[in-house]
Amino acid sequence: MENNWRQKSIENLEKDFWGQSPKDSTTLVDTVHRLRTIQIEKLEPKDVRLLIGQKVGLKFLIPVALDILKDDLFIDTVFYNGDLLQNVMQVDKDFWDNNKELKAQLDGLLKSYSDEDKEKFKKGKFHEWT
C-alpha cells in the first residue's frame, strides 16, 4: 500500500467510483456511499464499524480497526461495548486467509482469550469482559 493511503478515500484507493446512491435507497446505502468518499483518516470508529459490517473496503479498514482496538478492545462505537470487535471478528475467513499479517495482529490482541471467549466475541457477547 502507498504510504499516504489513510489520506485517501476508499473509492480512490479501490479506483471504484459508485457515484450517488439511488434516489430510493435506504439510509444505510446512502451512508455507505457517502463514507466511501471520505478520507480514511477522517472516518470515525462508528464509520469504520459500519463499513466493515457491510464488507466495504476491508483491505483498508481492518488495519484502521485494529489500531482502534489496540487502544480499546471493547470500544463502544454506537451500539454496545465491543461492537467494532464483533464486526471485525465476523469478517469472512477468506479475508483473513489472504491477509495473514492482519490476522496475526488480531490474534495478538486476542491472545489472552480462549477459543470459547473468541466465539462469544463473534456473537457480540461481551458482558463478561466489559
C-alpha positions in Angstrom: 0.0 0.0 0.0 1.0 3.6 -0.6 2.5 5.5 2.4 -0.3 8.0 2.3 -3.2 5.6 1.9 -5.0 6.9 5.0 -5.3 10.3 3.4 -7.3 8.9 0.6 -10.9 7.6 0.4 -11.9 4.0 -0.2 -13.2 4.9 -3.6 -9.9 6.5 -4.6 -7.9 3.5 -3.3 -10.1 0.9 -4.9 -10.5 3.1 -8.0 -14.2 2.2 -7.9 -16.4 5.2 -8.1 -20.0 4.4 -7.2 -21.4 7.9 -7.6 -24.5 9.0 -5.8 -26.8 6.4 -4.2 -30.1 5.7 -6.0 -32.9 8.0 -5.1 -35.0 5.3 -3.4 -32.1 3.8 -1.4 -32.1 3.3 2.3 -30.3 5.4 4.8 -27.7 2.6 5.2 -27.0 2.6 1.4 -26.8 6.4 1.4 -24.4 6.4 4.4 -22.1 3.7 2.8 -21.9 5.6 -0.5 -21.0 8.8 1.4 -18.4 7.2 3.7 -16.6 5.7 0.8 -15.8 9.2 -0.4 -14.2 10.4 2.9 -10.5 10.2 3.6 -9.9 7.1 5.7 -8.1 9.1 8.4 -11.2 11.3 8.9 -13.5 8.3 9.4 -14.8 7.9 13.0 -14.7 4.5 14.7 -18.5 4.2 14.2 -17.9 4.7 10.4 -15.2 2.0 10.4 -17.5 -0.4 12.2 -20.4 0.3 9.8 -18.3 -0.2 6.6 -16.6 -3.3 7.9 -20.1 -4.7 8.8 -21.1 -4.1 5.1 -17.8 -5.7 3.9 -16.7 -2.4 2.3 -13.0 -1.5 1.9 -11.8 -4.3 4.3 -8.3 -4.2 2.9 -8.0 -0.6 4.1 -10.4 -0.6 7.1 -9.2 -3.7 9.0 -5.8 -2.1 9.7 -7.6 1.0 11.0 -9.9 -1.1 13.1 -7.0 -3.0 14.6 -5.3 0.3 15.5 -8.5 1.4 17.3 -8.9 -1.9 19.0 -5.3 -1.7 20.3 -6.4 1.3 22.4 -9.7 -0.1 23.5 -10.6 -3.7 22.6 -14.2 -3.3 23.7 -14.8 0.2 22.3 -18.5 1.1 22.0 -18.7 2.9 18.7 -22.5 3.2 18.6 -24.5 0.2 19.9 -22.6 -1.5 22.7 -19.2 -2.3 24.2 -17.3 -4.4 21.6 -19.4 -3.6 18.5 -16.3 -2.9 16.4 -14.6 -6.0 17.7 -17.7 -8.1 16.8 -17.7 -6.7 13.2 -14.0 -7.5 12.8 -14.5 -11.0 14.2 -17.3 -11.6 11.8 -15.2 -10.8 8.7 -15.0 -13.9 6.4 -12.3 -16.4 6.8 -11.2 -15.9 3.2 -10.2 -12.3 4.0 -8.1 -13.5 7.0 -6.6 -16.3 4.9 -5.4 -13.8 2.3 -4.2 -11.2 4.9 -2.2 -13.3 7.4 -0.3 -10.3 8.7 -3.6 -8.6 9.8 -4.8 -12.0 11.2 -1.6 -12.1 13.3 -2.3 -8.6 14.6 -5.9 -9.6 15.6 -4.6 -12.8 17.2 -2.1 -10.7 19.1 -4.9 -8.6 20.5 -6.9 -11.7 21.5 -4.0 -13.9 22.7 -5.1 -13.7 26.4 -8.6 -15.0 25.5 -9.7 -18.6 25.0 -11.2 -20.0 21.8 -14.5 -20.2 23.7 -14.2 -16.5 24.5 -13.5 -15.7 20.8 -16.6 -17.5 19.7 -18.6 -15.4 22.2 -17.0 -12.2 20.8 -18.2 -13.2 17.3 -21.8 -13.3 18.7 -21.4 -10.0 20.5 -21.4 -11.5 24.0 -19.1 -9.1 25.8 -20.9 -8.7 29.2 -18.3 -10.9 31.0 -15.4 -8.6 29.9 -16.8 -5.1 29.9 
